[in-house]
Amino acid sequence: MIDLHTFNIFLAIMAAVAVVVFVALHFVEAGYGMMYTRRWGPTVNNRLGWVLMEAPVFVAMGLLWWFSDRRSELAPLVMFLLFELHYFQRSFVFPLLIRTRGRMPLSIIVMGVTFNVLNALMQGGWIFYLSPAGRYPDAWLGSWQFILGTVVFFAGMGINIHSDSVIRNLRKPGDTRHYIPRGGMFRYVSSANYFGEFVEWTGFAILTWSWAGAVFALWTFANLAPRAGKIHARYTSEFGDEFTRLKLRRIIPYIY
């Protein structure tokens, strides 16, 4: 296992790459979902694509936990379970709920797997291997950081899951048209599902009170905010005044 100094360099590099990705995604459309395009190469169906992209981080985090000397410590175990809860839902529940017959490029999947595994190394590496001994005692579960972060984490998860449900139920079987999502946090932002995910990982950063968690939250925003902007522009183009009069932000209510 790498030492703490090397790990901090790794975190700094990941943060810097997140900034580059944020800028680049304003000029490049990740070709999946609403932005799907054949230019991204060979594809698989969406359900399989999501499993292939998200399951590796679920497995990688599990292995990091299992081979750690800290796997029986209560606070790290709870953090592990929260992380795995999200990725179990994302890897094995969310794909089964997909109703459309869309495609996902293998190139997108490969990039997603690469980041997800690196993220498992960030979060699992810090929690199970490199955080100072005694950093997360059982009493950490009663700290203000853990309590606040857990509340924020579950709030974000709830927003994310509810928003995905709204999007999933916009169409009736056989319908291929686009609709403006409404209700829930869609009353404030056009990409409420992305807002929920960003809130969720901000909560994780708080409950772990770590630079590793903060870098993940940064990456979440860097990856999703530009896409939210493109979705916002697409809605504006497709629906015109019907959409613009709602005065929605893109991903952060009242701000952005």
N, C-alpha and C positions, 0 to 999 in steps of 0.2 A: 504494500500500500504506500502511496506517495506521502510525503511529509506535509505539514501544514503550510509551509512557505510555498511549495510547489502547487498545492491546492488553491491557495489565494491567487497565484498567477493564473491558474486555470479559470477561476471565477472572473478575474479581470478580463481575460481574453473573451470569455463567454459574454460578458457585459458589453464589450466593445463590438463584438460580432452582432449582438442584438441591435445596437444602434445602426450598424450598416444594413442589417435586414430591414429595419424600420424604414430607412430611406429608400432602399431598393424596391420594396413592395409598393411604393407609391408609383412606380414606373412599370412594374411587372405584375400581371395578374396570375395568382396561383390558380391553375386550371382545374378546379374541382367545384362541385356544387353548382351554384348559379353561374359561376365563372368558367364552367367546364369548356375546354377546347381540345381538339385533337392534336394541337401543336405540341402538347406535352408528351406525346408518344403512346406506347401500348397501355391498355387499361384493363382493369378488372371491375366487376360489379361493386357498387358502393358498399354493400354489406361486408363482403370479403375484404375490401380495401380498408375499411375502418378497423376490422379485427387485426389485419396484418400490421397496420400502422400503430395501433395503441397497445396491443397485447404485449409487445416486447418490453415496454417499460414496467408493466405489471409483473412480468417474470423477473426482470433484472432487479427490481427493488426487492422482490421476494428473496432472491438469492443473496443480495447484500445483507438483508436482515438475517437470514438463516445462518450464514457463515460468520456473523459477528459475535464477539464475546458479550455484547450488550443486548442480545436478542430477548433475554428474560427481564430486562429492566422495564419498569412499567411505563414511564413517560415516553422513551423512544418507541416502545411497542404501540402506544396509542397514536403517536405521530405516524408510524408506519401504517396502521390500520386506516387512518384518515386518508392518507395518500392512496392506498390501495382501493379504498372505497370508491374514490373518484374514477380510478382507472378500470375497476371492475365494471362500473356502470358504462364507461366509455368504450371498453373493449368488447363486452359480451352482452350488454343490455341494449344500449343505444343502437347498435347495428341491426338487431332483431326487430326494432320498431320502425326502421326505415321503410317507407311505402313506395317510394319512387324506384324506377329502374335505371337510375343514373349510373355513370361510370366514373372511376377514379384512376388517374394515370399512375403507373408504377413508379414513375420518377418522383411524384409527390409523396408516395408511400415511403420510398427509400429516404427522402429528405426528412420525413416525419419520424421514421425509425431512428435515424442518426441523432436527431435532436433529443428524442425521448430517452434513448439510452444514455446520452451525455447528461441529461437531466437527472436520471436515476443515480448516476455517479455523483452529481452535485449534491442531491438531497440525501441519498443513502450514505455517501462518503462522509458528509458532515455529521449526520445524526449518529451513525453507528461506528464510525472509525476515528474521525479527526476532531470532533468536539472535545474540549478538555474533560478529563475525568470529573464526574460530579456536576457537569454542566446542566444535566437534566435529571435531577433527583425526583423521587415520587412527588415531593412538594411542588415541583414545577406545574403539576396539573391544577394547583390552586392559585397559581400566579396570575396577575392581571393580564400578562401577555398571552398566556394560554387560554384563559377564559374569553378575553376579547377576540383573540384570533379565531377560536373555535366558533364563536357566534358569527363572525364575519364569514368564515369558511362555509358554514352550513347555509347562511343567507345566500351566498353566491351560488352554491350548489342548487338550492331551491329555485333561484331565478333562472339558472342555466337550464335545468330540467323542465321547468314550466314553459320557458320560452321555446325550447326545442319542440315541446308538445304543441304549442300554438302554431309554429311553422309547419309541423307535420300534418296538422289538421286543416290547413288552408284549402286543400284541394280534395275534391271527391274522386273516387276511383275513375281513372281514364282521363281526368282533366290535366292539361299540361300548362295552363295559364299561370301567370304570376299574380299574387295578391299582396296587398299591404298587410303585414301582421298587425294585430290590434290586441289591446288588453295587457294586463300585467305591466311589466317595465317597457313594453312597446309603446306605452303612452308617453314615454320620455325620450327613448332612443330607438333608432331604426334597427340596431343590432343588439337587442336585449340579451340574446343568448351569449354573445361575446362579452357583454358587460358582466353577466353572471360569472363567467369563467375567470375574468380578470379579478373580480371581487373575491372569488373563491381562493385564488392563489395569493392574493394580497393577505387574506386571512391566514393562510399557511405560513407566509413569511412572518407574520406577527406572532403566531403561536409557537414557531420555532425560534423566533427572534434571532435570525441568522442572515448572513450575507448570501448564503446559498439560496435561501427562500426568496430574498429580495431580488436576486438575479433571475430567478424563475418568474417572478411577477413581472419584472421588466421585459423578459422574453415574451410573456403572454401578451402584454400590451403591444410590443413591437411587431408581433406576428398578426394580431387581430385588428389593431386600430386601422392600418392602411386598408385592409380588406373591408372593414366596416365602412370606411370612406367610399370605397368603390361600390358597395352595395347601396349606400345612400345616394350616390350619383345615378346608379341604375334605376332606383325607384323614382328619382326626380325626372329622369328621361322618360320612363314608361308611363308614369301616372300624372305628371305635371302638377297642376294646382291642387288636385285631390290629395297629393302627398305633401307638397310644400306648405299648404295651409295648416298642417298638423304641427309645424315648427319643431320638429324633432331634432335632437342632436344625434351624432353618429354612434357613440359608444359610452360616453360619460354624461349622465344627465346634467343639463344646464351648462356644461363646460365645453365638451368636444363631441 
